[in-house]
Structures are given as structure tokens and as C-alpha cells.
Amino acid sequence: MAENQPSTTEPGASTPANAARPQPQQRGHPLHQIYSLPVPIRTFPLPAFYPNNPISLLHVAYAWLGQLWSPPPKEPSLVHQGTWSPATCSVHITDNKAIRALWEQGFYGKGNLSRSEPNWLKREQVRRGLEEAHVSEILTVQRRQERIRAKWERARLEQGVIQQTRLDEARETEVNEAEAQVQLAVPNASRASVPQPASDPPVTPEKLLALPNSSAHVVSAKDLNAFPELPNGTSTPRTSSDQTPSLNGTKASPPILVGNGHVGNHSGSSSDETKSLKRRKSVRFSPEIKSTTFQLSDPPSPIHSIANLKTDEAPNPNGELLETLNGAVPELDENTSAAEKQQVVLVDKEHLQLMPEEAFFLSFGLGVLTVNDAVSGKPLSTMELLTLFRQHSYFPPRIEPEEPALQPDDKFLLHYSVYHHFRSLGWVPRGGIKFGVDWLLYTRGPVFDHAEFGLIVIPSYSDPLWKETNKQNVEKSWQWLHATIRVLSHVTKSLVLVYVDVPPPSKFDEALESGIANALELYKVREVMVKRWSSNRNR
């Protein structure tokens, strides 16, 4: 019997149903393994001790004796090199290993050719077909293109519903007019013998224009069957020739969309309707796409938004939004052999940019970074680095001796106090200018989740010695606070006002002479969370 015959399918072979199922995309190593270190140094803590478990004491003793017998290496074991850039007011890291180490071990810096993570080289390799990997920015572009297609398809369907409704109303109006004329011309006794039309009469564009309320925005008076779909979801008129038949049987120009949404033509008739249409602005749409390239400054349109997309070929996996900056390297297609792909060598032109607060924390707080001077190339000491960052926190920088002296309420000192405070508590601060704040706070990092809080640094002159200098606290208006909360609430973030108590100049200069750590201890940080109050939601 056929039921008793053994199956010829091997255990490892896939069934037709499983073969049609899409395989999940390989994303490499898990994120918790790649970003396991929160800072670019390694620590060797002892295991936890539990009082109710005596065996844990033996575990602690064994680990402690092991570290005494074979002490771990000194940290930091590797010191990275950076260069100060006065043009961008940032520290540049060009070594690839240092870039990956600083990003994967604490999310420091930003790629100059990327949104956040410095992955320009990997993105270019995937775009050129040299490597198959998971790149978040490429997937973001693909999702945006899919949303654009969906929006244009939805708009096209809505336009079709409006057009069909108008056509049905036009047919119904003509039928009612015909019945009214028949009732006036034929007596009541003979109405039953009047033949009824077998189907609805056709509606022409000229008749459609003559109807009331014809100012609705339509594409054409033709049915949507005459509009072939383009790859990007738009439609253009399709006719057998350059002209369409008019009412009297002659050839007329194809209908077009005029200024107020009416459908008109360019025929040479001298009717009042045509004369009125000639005085209106008209637009003619080309049925062909003449260009598949665009500039970032071009206005959004269905043709330019879905670039390099044809009906007979698959879309570019990276789209045209991520154009290469290295134009000397030729692009590769599917027919390129593996030997030719190996010959193509991409030069990584991206570097990591560290904010002054990040660079000083890595240099002063952790000791894993050495910043070199841009002109001489010599490494800068911690005090020289602090002075340099304080000078460039003003605009223009206070470098000349005759310029005003540096103050304890320098922008760099205020922001670094906040940055060091939250870094020491385990948070990941990142620049928040995108959302109108000074810092964004991440729980673990930007690759794991979105930022939960937006920080705004406000100096506070609470020391009595500030009254002698007539220094007053910064006052913010209610409109400013409401606008900031409004922006953050739309991106599901909470606003935190961080007040920094600034020491007076006399105390700061005296503490700075004894050391940078003693001077930074004078800054006190206080957080105040502000939430938007709504009468409807907070009853």
C-alpha cells in the first residue's frame, strides 16, 4: 500500500512548505556579546558573597587567591590616539581598531559619514555586493521606501474611488434628465410603451465638466482602467494615440488637469467652455519617466522618491539615498565574478568624532585616550586639554591673551560636570541637539533602545560670593519650557532640568591649583524632572 511505503525524504531535507518559507536574515553575533563592556577598560571583580550560603565564601576566597597568585594586567592596557580639530571643535580618531573599540565599549563618538555608528565601510561593501551583512541604515532606507510606496498606492486608490463616484453621479444625473424629458414629452397613458435604455449612456469629459460641484480634484475624466500603474504607484493616461475622441467624433487633445482640478483639452473649438479653460493654468504630465536619478534638494514626488526601481529588475537594496562618496570605485552587479569582487578594495574614509566632553572623560576619567595637537602633533597634557576645551567653549574662542579670562561657568565645565555625573552612574549620555536639548540619556546604548530622557543644563549661582559680582540665575520663559516639553513628548521622552551649582572664581582658581579633580568636586548637580500637565489626562 502507498500509505505503508517509507518516506524518501531525508531527515535534513526541507519540505516544499518549508522551502517557501523565508529564512531569517543573519545578523551576526548577539548584541549583548558585542557590547558587553560598558567602558574601554577591563575589570576583574570578585564573585558575590551570600551570607546564607557558606559555599559562596569559598568561591570568593578562591578568586581572591587566584588574583594574588596571578594578578590581572594593569588597566588601561591600550591607550588610543586622537587629534584635536579646531575647525570642528572635536577630537578625531582615525585608527579602525580604536574606532570600533570606543564605539562598542561605551558608545563614544559619532561617525562623520554615518548617522551614529561608524559603519560607512560596511555599508558600502553591502551596497556594492562585496558582502552580505545586516546594516541598520540600509534597512531604514528600505522601510522608508516601502512606506512611500504604500502612501502613493493609498492616494491612488482614494483618487480612484473619488473618480468612480463622480462617474456614477454623472450617469445618474443623465438618466434623471432623460426620464424628466420623457415625462414631459409623452402622455401618462403611453409612458409604459416607451423603451428604457439598456445601459447607462457613456459620460464624456465635456459633460462631466458641465455638472455642478465639478471642482473636485481629479486626474482625468477617463476611467481608471485607462491609467496603467507605474512601478512607483503613480499612473499616467494611456491612449492609442496622442489624441482622444471628442463629442462630435473629431480628434481632440487628451484631457489634462487644470489649475482648479477640472479636466480640459487643447482642442481648437471656439466654444465658451474651451475659452474659459484656456484662461486657466494647465499642467501636462508625461507618460514616461525621463530620469531615474535625483538630488537630495529635489522636491518629493512618486518618481523621485523611489529611485532606480524598474518593473523588470529588483530594487537596489540600499536605494539611491545612500550615494557613495568614493566615486572612483566601480559599482558591481550580480554578473560580477568573485575574482573581480576580490580585486575591488574600498578605502575607509570615515573617522570618529568625539565631543570635547567625551574626549576629556576618556583622557581624564579613564586614561584610555591621548589627544595630540593639530599643528605640532605632540600629545597634550590633561591641564592643557582642559584649557583648550574651555577656550573653544566660547564663540569666538578666547585664545588671545588680551581676551576676557576664562570663568567657572564655562559651557564646557558645566556640560562636562553633567556628563561625568551620569557616566559615573551607568547612563550613556549622547548629544541631544536633534531634539533641542543638551544631552540624551540612554539606559544601555543607542543600539538597544531609545533614549528615555532629555537633559537641559542650567547654571545655578547659589553661592553667596556670586552676589558680589551681580551674577544672577538664568531665567527661562514659560513659552520656552512649553515648546521644549512639546517636542520631547512627541518622541516619548521626559524632560529633566539639570541645575549645576557653579563655584565662585576665587574658590575655583584655588582648587584648580591643587588639581583638576578638586576643582570639579565643587560643581554640584541637581536633577528636576518636568512633565507636561494636561487637564484631560490628569483629572
N, C-alpha and C positions, 0 to 999 in steps of 0.2 A: 504494500500500500504506500501511497505517496506520503501519508501522514507519518509513517514509521521510518522513512528514509532519513538518514542523518544529514544534518545541515553541512553544506560545503563551504559555508562562510568561516573564515579563520577567526580565531578569537580576537586578534588585533585589528581585523578589518572593520571598516565602518559601513553601516547600512546606508541605503540611499537617503533615508530621512536624516541621518546624522551627517551625511556628506553635504546636504544642502544647508545645514545649519552653519552660520558664520562663526569662524573661530575667533576667540578674543585676541586682541592685539597685544603683543608682548611689550611690556613697559619696563623691562629691566629689573633691577634689584628693588626690593621694597623701600619705601621712603624712610622707615624707621632705622634701616641699616645704613642708608647713605648719609642721613643727617643725625647720626647717633651722638655726636659730640656737640654740646651747646657752645663751646668756646674752642679756639685753636690750641688748646693745651690739654694734656692728658693727666688725669688724677688717678690715684690708687687708694681709694677709701677702704677702711676695714669693714668687714661684714657687720650686720646689725646684731645687737645683743638683746635677747629676750629674757627677762628675769624668771619667767615661768618655765623656761626651757634651759636646763643646765648644759645641754649639749652645745648650745649656741656659744657659750663661753669658751669651750674648747675650740670652736671654729675661729673665734676672734683671736685666741692665743696662737693658733697655728698660723694664721695670716700675718700676725704681727712678728712672730719669729721668722717667718719666711722673708719679710721685708728687711729685717735686721741682717739676716744672713746674706741675702742678695738684694741690696737696695735698688729701687727702680731708678731709671735715668733721670737726670735733672731736667726740669721744665722751665722755660720752653726749650725744647730740643731743636727747634728750627725757627730762625728769625727771618722774616720776609723783608724784601727791599721794595721801597716805593719812592716816587719822585714827586715833589711839590710842583703844582702847576698854578702860577699866579693868574693865568687867563681864565681858568675855570674855577679857581678857589677850591681845589680838591687835590687829593693825592692819587696819582696814577700807579696802578700795579700792572705790569706787562708780562710777567712770568706766568705761564699757563698753570703750572702746579700751584703757585701761590694764589692765583685767581680761584681755582677750584677749592683750595683749602679754606680760604677766607669766606667763600660763599657757603660751602657745605658745613662749616663748623661755626655757625653763628649768624649767617645771612648778613655779612658785612658788604657794603658797597653796592654798586649797580653797574651793569654793562653799558658802555656808551653806545652800542649798536643794538641793544635789546631793551625791552620794557623793564625788566628787573634782573632775572638770572642771565649771566653772560653765556649764552648758548648760540651765538651767531654762527660759529663754525659748524656746529652740529646741524643747525637749521639749513645751512647752505648745502651740506652733504645730502641731507634728505631731499631737498628741493631738486638737486641735480641727479638724484638716483644713485649716488655713491653708497648710501647706507639706508637701511630700513630701521627706523627707531621711532620712539614716541617723543614728539615735540609739542609742548602745550600751546605755543603760539600758532603753529600750523593748524591744530585742531580748533583754535579760537577763530581763525580766519574761515575755516570750513563751516563752522556753525553760523557765523555771520552771513556767509553766502547762502546757506540754506534758509535762514530767516528772511533774507532779501527775496529769494525766490518765492517763499511762501506768502510774503506780503503782496508781491506783484500778482501772484496767481489769485489771491483772495480779492484783490482790487479788480482783476479781470472778470471774475465770476460775478462780483457785485455789479459791475457795469453791464454784464450780460443780462442779469435779472432786471435792471432798470430798462434796458433796451427792449427786452421781451414784453415787459409791462406796457411800455409805450405803444408797441406794435399792436398788442391786444386791445388797448384802449382806442387806437385809431380804427381798427377793424370794427369794433363795436359801435363807434360813432358813425361810420359809414353805413352800417346795417340799419341803425336807428334812423338816419336821414332817408335811406331808401324806403323804409317802411312808412315813414311820415309822408313822403311824396306819393306813395301808392294809396294811402288812406285818403289823401286829398283828391286824387285823380279818379279813383274807382269808387262807385256806389257801394253801400253796405251789402247789398244783396249779392253782388258779384265778387266780393273780396275772396271768397273761398276758392274761386276758379283761377285766381292769379297765381302763376307758378312762383315758387320761392327759389332763391338762388341755392344751388347745390353746395357751394362752399364760399368761404369768405373771400371777397374781392381782394386783390393784391393792393398793398399800400406803397405808394411811391414816395420818394423823399420830398417832392414838392407838396404833396397832400399832407405829409406829416408836418411840414413847416406851417401850413395854414391852420393847424389845430391850435386851440388855446393852451396856455401854460406850456409852450414849447421851448422854454428857456432852460430846460434841464440839460445838464452836461452829458452828451452822448458822443460816441466815437464816430458813428456813421448811421445812416438810415437803413443800411442793409442788415440782414440777419447776421448773427454771429457765425453762421456756417461759412460765410464768405471771408472770415478772418482767420488765416492759419496761425497756429501758435508758433512763436519763436522759441529758441532754447531758453531765453531768459524770462518767459512768461508773458511777454507782450504780444500784440497782434497787429497786423497791417492788412489793408484791404487787398483782396485777391480778385482780380478780374481777368477776363480772357484777353482784353486789350487795354489800351490806355484810356479808353472812354467807356461810359456806361449808357445804356439806352434811356432816353428821356420820355416824357409823356407822349409827345407826338410821333414817336418812332424814330427820331433822328438821334445822332450820336451827341452825347454831351460829356463834359468833363466829369471825372469821378468825384463823388461827394467828399467834402473836406470839413474840418472842424473850424468854425469861425470863432470870433472873439468871445461871444457870449454863450457858446455851446451849441449854436444852430448848425445845421448841415446845409451847405450851399454848393454851388458849382460855378464853373467858369465858362459857361456857355455864352454865345453871342446874342441871345434873345434880348429884346428890349422891354420886357415886362417890368411892372413895378416891383415885383418880388426880387428879380435879379438885380435891379438898380439899387434896391435897399441893401442887398447883400454885398454889392461891390464897395459900398462905403464903409464896410466893416473890415477889421483886421482878420486876415486868414492865415492859416498855417498848413503847409503841405508836409505830410510825413512820407519819408522814403521807405519803400518796402524792403530795402536791403541794408545790411549793416556794412558800412564802408570802412570801419576801423574797429580793431579789437584791442587797441592799446589806449591808455588814458593816463592823465596826470592826476596827482593827488589833489590838485586845485580845481579839477573839473567838478561841475555840479552833479549831484547824484541822479542817476537815471537807470532804467532797467537794462540798457545796453552797456553802460559803463560800469555798473556795479558788478555784473557777472562777466568778468573779463576772461578771454581765452577759452570760451566754452562753445563748442560746436555740437551738432547733432550726431556726427559720425565719429567722434572721438571723446574720450573721457576727460573730465576737467582736470586741470593742473592741481595736484594735491596740495600745493602751497598757495595757489592763486597768484594773481599779479600784484597783490598788495605788498608782498614781501620781495620787492625787486632787489636783486643783488647789487651790492656796492662794488664788487670786483668784476668789472665787465670784461677783463682780459681773458677770463676762463670761459671756454665754450660750454654751452648747456648740452646735456646728454639726454638722449631719448631711450626708448625701450630697445631699439635695434643696436645700441652701442654694446660692443663686446666687453667681457670682463677685463681683458688685457688693456683696452683703451681706457676703461674706467680707472685702472690702477695707475696709469700714466698721468692722470689729472691730479695735480697737487694744489690744494687750496691753502692760501696763506691766511692765517688768523690775524685780522686787522683790528680785533676788538681788545680793549683794555678795561680794567676795573677802576671805577672812580669811587674813592672813599670821601665821605664828607669830613670836614675838619674834626667834628666831634667823634666820629668813628675812628679816624686815624689816631687821634690823641688817646682814646681809650685803649686801642691796641698797643700803642707805644708806651704810655704811662701806666695804664692799669694792668696790662697783661705782659708787656715787654716782648711781644712777638713781631713787632714792626719797627723798622728803621727807615726814617724819611730822609732822603738826600736833597740837597739844594739843587734847584733847576739850573743855575749858572755854573757854579763850581763843581757840582757833583759830590761834595763832601757831606757826610752824614751830619744831621742837626741834633744837638743835644735836646733834652727834654725842656729846659728853660728857653732855649732859642725857639723851639717848636711852639711853646705856649705864647711867646711874644709875637711870633709870626702869625699865628691864628687870631690872636687878639687884634693885631693891626688890620688884618683883612676882614674883620667883622664889621668895620665901618665902611662907608662909601662916601667919598673915595678913601682908599686905605691910608691910615695915619703912619706913614713910613718916615717922612722927613722929620728932622729934629725940631723944626720950628712949629710943627703942627701941635694941636692940643694933646695933652698927656692921656694915656690910657686910664680908664676908670674901672672900678669894681663891677659896675653894671654893664660891662661889655656884653654884646649879644652872644659871643662865644662862651663866656663864663656862665651866663645864665642857662644857655641850652646844654652845655656840657654837664652842668650840675644835674639837670633833669635826666639827661641821657645816662650818666653814670649811676644815678639813683635807681632807675628802673632796670638797667642791665644787671646791677647787683642783686635785684630781687627776682631775676629769672625771666623777665619780659624781653621781648625783641622789639626795640624801637626802630622805626623806619621813617624817612621823610614823608611829611603829610601835606605838602603844598598842593597836591592834586585835589584835596578836599578842603582847602582853605584853613588848615591847622598846621601847627609846628611839627608834631610827631604823631605817628600812628603806632598803637601798641598791639603787637601780636602775642598770642599765648605761646605758640611754639615756632611759628615762622610762616612766611607767605605761601609756602608750598603745601602746608597742612590745612590752613583755614584762613578766613578773612580777619582783618583787624577788628577788634571789639571796641576800642576806644580811640578818640581823637584828642590830643593834648594841645593846649594853648598855654604858653609860658607867659606869666605876668610878673614883673618885678614888684617887690614889696619893700618899701623903705620904712620899716618899723623901728629901726634903731634910733634912740633919742639924738645921737650925734648928727643924723641927717637933717634935723630941724635947723641946725646952724647954717647949712648950705641951701636952705629953702628948696629942698628936693621933695616933691610931692608924689604920691602914688598915682599910678596910671589909671585913668578913668575911661571906662568903655561905655558906649551908649547902649540903650535898650534895643535900638534897631540893629546894631552890630551883633549883639548876642542872639537876637531872634533869627537873623539871617544865618548865622553860623549853625545854630541848632537845627534850622530848617534843612540845611544842606546835609548835615550828618544824619538826620532822621530818615532821609530818603535812601541812604545806603546802610541803614540798620547799624549805626554806630552811636555811641554815647559820648557826650562832650565832657571833658574833665579840664577844669581850670587849675593849673599848677602855679601856685604862688611861691616865689623864691625870695626869701629874706636876704637882701643884699647887705653885706657888711660895709661900714663907712670906710673911706680911703685910708684913714690913719691905721685902723686895725688890719686892713687887708695888706698894706705895704709892710707892716711889721711882721705879719705872719708869713708873707711871701719870702722874706729874707731867710727865715728858718726852714723853708721847704714848701713845695707845691702842695703836698698833702695837708699841711697845716692851714694853708690859705683856703683850700677847698672845703675844709671842715667848717668854715664859718658860714657857708651857704646852707640854709635850712629850706627843705622842700615840703610844701603842704598841698594836698590834693582836695579839690572840691568838685564833686560830680553834679552836673546840671542836666535836668531832664525837662523836656517840653511838657507843659501842663495844658491839657485840653479839657474844656468844660464838658464835652460829650463823653470822653473816655474816663475821666477821673471824678465821676459823681460819687 
